[in-house]
Amino acid sequence: MNSLQSNGDSETDESSLHNPMCIVFTGHYNGVGVEVRPPHIMELLYQMGCFGKGTTSRSRPKPVTKSPQFMRRRQFLKRDYWYKRFGNLQKTIDPDSFFKDMDHLVAKIIKDTKEQSGKDVIDLVSTDDEDQEETANLTEKSEFDDSYQQNAVVIVPNSDSEEDDYFANLKPKYFINRVQLQEKLMLTLQEAFFLLYGLGCLKIVNNKNNILNVQECWNLFSESESNFVEKYVVYHYFRSKGYVVKPGIKFGGDYLLYKEGPGVNHADYIVVINSGNKEIRWTSLLGHVRMATTTVKEILIAEVKRSNKENITLPQDLQEYTIRELVLTRKFPVIQ
C-alpha cells in the first residue's frame, strides 16, 4: 500500500467533507493514535500545519543524518543487549512481532528483575570493569561497509562520576549500532480524524491492513477515548479559525493554541474544555490561571454545548454542537 496516493486513483469516502486535497497520505492506527512512517511524508505533514509529533524527538521529526551519533557507553550496551535478545527488529516484516508473545516476554522481565533485586543500584548501570569486559565482546570494526556507515556511533564513557578529568579520559570508540529506533510521526486521534474528515488527505489503516472509512474511524476513536467527541469538536473549531492546535497536558490543559506554530512562537492560549453540564471549581480555575500567568499565556475555557435536536448522527451532524469561548485572566473573565 502506497503512503502517497493520487486522489484520482482512490475512492473518496462519501462521508468526508467536500473539496478534499489532491494527495492522500496513509496512517496506521496502533491503538492509541495514528502513526505515519515514511520520512518524506512525515516532513510534509508537519510542514503543512504542524500535525503530529516525532516519536524520538521533542516535536518536529528529525531528519536522518549521515553523521555518527554520540552515545553513552551504558546506553550502547543496553541496545546491544536488546539486539542479542530480540534480534534485528528492522528486518522483520512486522515491527511489533516480538510483542505477540507477551506472556513469554513478561516472564523474562520478571525473572531478570528478581535476579537484579539483590544487587546494588550502582550495579544496574554497570561499573567500569564490567563495561570493559562487556565492551570487549562487542564487535568493533575499523573498516565498515557502505551499508553500515549510517549506523555508526561514537561511544563515550558514562558521565555519572563527579571527577574533573572526564574529558582527559574520554577515549571515544567507533562501533556499529545494530538496534535502530525508527522515527515516526504520531498523530493524536483528533489530528488524524481532522485530516481524514476535515481535509480529506489521510487514509487510516488498522492492524489488519484494512482501510477504515469515516464512520468506522469515528466509532473506533470514540470507543478508544471517552471524551473524544468534545475534544474533536474543539479541535476542529480552532483549526477552522486558523490556529495550530497541539496537546496541552504539559501546562495542565487540553490544548495549546499557536498562531504560527511551535517552532515560531510560544502558545498564546491554554484551552480547557468544559462540556457545558459540568461545573468547574474555582480552585481548579485559579490553578489554571496561575500556570498561564507564569508561562505568559492566557486560559481559554471552551464550553461545548449540544443542541436539543434528537437523533443526531455523528460525525455528519457536528454542526449541532456550539462552542463558547471564555478567556480568563488574573483580573476578570472575558466572554467572546
N, C-alpha and C positions, 0 to 999 in steps of 0.2 A: 504494500500500500504506500503510495507516494505521500510525502508530507506536504508537498506543494502541488496543488491541482488547479487547473483552469476551471472557472465557473461554468464554462460551456460544456465541459466534459463530465460534469457531475449533476445529479438531480437536486434541484433546490427544494428544500422542505417547504410545504405549503403553509406550515405554522409559523415560519420565521417572518420577520418584518420585511417590508419591501426594500428595493434597491440594495441588494447585497453587494459586497465588494467583489472585485474581479478575480481575486485569488482566495483560495480556501486552504487553510492550514489544518493539520491533523494533531489532535491532542489525545493523550492516553489517560483514562481515568484509573487511578490507583487506589481508590477507597477513601482518601482524604482530600484529594484535589486532582487537578488535571496537569499532566506534565508534557512539555514539548521537548523533543530530544535533539533534532538536527541543529548544529551550532548556528548556521546561517539563518534558520527560521527563528531561533531564539533571539538573535540580534535584531532581526527585522521586527518581530513582535514588540520588543522592548522599545525600539525607536519609534514605533507607530503610536505609542501612548503610554509608555512605561508600564506595560502589562507584565505581571508576574514578578518572580524573584529567583535569582540563581540559587541552586541548592548548596553549592560550595562557596558562595560569595555572599557579601552582605546585602547587595541589592542587584546591581546590574550584572548580568552574566559576564564572566571573564573570558576573553578570547584565549585560544590555545597559543602559547608562545613556545618557541624553539629553545629559549634559554634554559639552562639547567636550573632546577628548583633547589633551594636550600632547605634542608630538613634536619631536625634534631635526631641524634642517634637513637633515642628512645622511641621516637615516632617511626623511624625506619625499621627498627627491629620488630615493632608491633605489626607493621604491614607485611614484613617478611614472614611473620608467624601466621598471619591471615592467608598468605599465599600457600604456605606448606599445608595448612589445614583444609582450606576450601578450594585451592587451585586458582587458575586464572579465570576470573568471572567474565572477562571481556570476550572470551572465546566461546562461551556458552550461548545457545540460542535464546534461552530465557534468562535474563539478567537476575531474576529473583528465584532461580531454580532451587538454590540451597535452602530457601525458606519453606519449601514444601514439606520437608520432614522436620517440622518444628519440634516435635517431641524429642527426637534424637538430638537436635541442637540444644534444646533447653537442658537435657540431661547432661550434656557435655559441659555446659556453662556451670551448672550446679556442682558437678564433680570438680571442675577447676577451682571454683570458689572455695570448696571445702579444703582442697589441697593448699590453697594460699591463706586460709584463715589463721593458721598458726604462725605465719611469718610476720615480720615487722613491716611497717609501711614502706620503709626505705628499700626493702627487697622487691616491692612491686614495680618500682621504677628502675631496678637493676643497678648494681654498683659498677664501678669502673672495671673491676676484674671480670665480672660476668659479661660486661659489654665487650671486653676484648676477646673472651672465649667465644661468644656468640658471633661476633663480627668476623672471627677467623673462619667460621663455617660458611659465611656468605660468599657469593661469587663476585669477586672484584675483577674487572676486566680492564686492561689497558687499551685494548682496541675494541671498538664497537662497530657493529654493522649499522647501515643507514636506518634500518627499522627500529633500532634501539636508541637512536640519538634523541628522539623526543621524550623517551622515558628516563633519561639520565638525570641523576640528582647528586647534589653535593652534600655530604653528610658532615655535620659539625658536632662537637661534643655537647652534652647537656649543659644547660646554664643554671642548674639548681644551686651550685655552690656559691658562696659569697666571697670567694677568693678574687683578688685583684688581678691575678695573672691569667685570666681566662683567654684573652687574645694572644698571649705569649705562647700558650699551649694549645692553640686552636687545631692545627694539623688537619685540615679538611681532607676528605677522601671522596673518590668518584665511584658511584655504584649505579646499578640498574634498578629502578623502582618497578617491580613486577606487578604491583597492585595499583591500578589507576582508578581514581574516583571520578566518574563521569559527571560533568556539569550538565544540569538540566534546568529548564525554566519551569518553575512550579507556579501554576495559576490557581488562585482560590476558586471556590465554586461559583462565587458571584462574578468574578472576572471571566471565567470560562463560559458561563451562560450568557453574559453580555456579548461576548464575541460570537457566540452561536446564534443567539436570538436577536440581539440588538443590531449587530453589524453584519451578520451572516458570513463571517470569514473564518469560521472554525468548525471542524467536524470532530466529534468526540467518539473515541473507540473504547470499548470496555476490555476486560482482561481476556475475553474470548475473540478479540479482533472483530467484533460486530459494531457497525456504526449505529449510534443511538440517535433517534430523531429528537425534536424539541420536546415533545411530551414525555418521552422516556427519560430524558435528562432532567426535566423538571421534577418528575416523580422520584427519580433516584436521588437528586440533590436534596429534595425536601425531606426524604427519609434519613439522609446522612446527617443533616444539620437541622436541629429543632426550630431555630429562628431564621431559616434560610429565606422565607418569603419576605419578611420585614427587611432583612439586610439587603436582599436583592433590589427591592423597591427603592430603598435609599441609595444604593449604589447606582442604579440606572438613572435616578433623578439627578444626582450630582454630576454624573458623567455627561448627561444631556446638557447640563449647564456649562460644560467646558472644563470642569475640574479634573485633575488627576487624583484618583481615589486609591488610597493604599490602606492596608490594615493598621489600626491604631492601638493595638493591645500594649505596645511599648509605653504609651502615655495614658493608659487606663481607659481608653475609649474604644469605639467600634471601628472608626475610620479616621484617617488623616486626609485633609484636603489641601492639594497643592495647586497653585495657579499655573506653574510651568513644569513642575516635576521635581523629584527628589534630588536630582543631580544639579539643579539650578538654584533653587531657593529652599528655605525651610518651609514646613507646612504652616498654613495660615489658621486652620481650624482643627480642633479635635471634635469629632462628631460622636455624640452619644444618642443612641436610638431608643425611643420610647414608643411602645406600641399603642399608646393612647388610653388604654384602660388600666394602666399601671401607674402608681404614684411613685415619684422619685423623692427619696428622703433628702432633707436639707443637709444632713451630714455628708451624704454622697455628693451632692451638688458642690458643697464647699470644698470637698477634696478634689473634685474635677477642676474647679476654678483655681485652686492653689497650684495644681500641677500645670495648668495652662499659663498662669502668671510667671512661674519660674522658668518656663520654656518659651516665653514670648509668643504665646498663641492665645486663641480665644475658644471658648467652649460653645459649640453649636448643638443644641438639642433638636433632633429631628423627630417630630411626633408623627407617627404613621397611623392614619385613620382609614377605615374601610367603610364604603357606602352601605346603605341598608338594602341594597339590591340582593335578591335571593337567587340561588342557582348560579353563582359565579363560577366560570370556568377559567382556570389559570393554565398557562400564562396569557391567554387571549384577552382576559378582562383585567389586566393590570391597571388600566385607566380608572378602575373603580377605587383605587387607593389614592389618597391625597396626603401631602406632607406639609406640615407647618414648621417653619424654622424659628427657633428661639435662641438668640445669641446672649450668652451670659458673660458678664464682666464682674470685677470686684465691687462695682458700684451699683449697677442696675441692669435688668434684663431688657433686651430689645427684641420685639416681635417683628418678623419680616414676612 
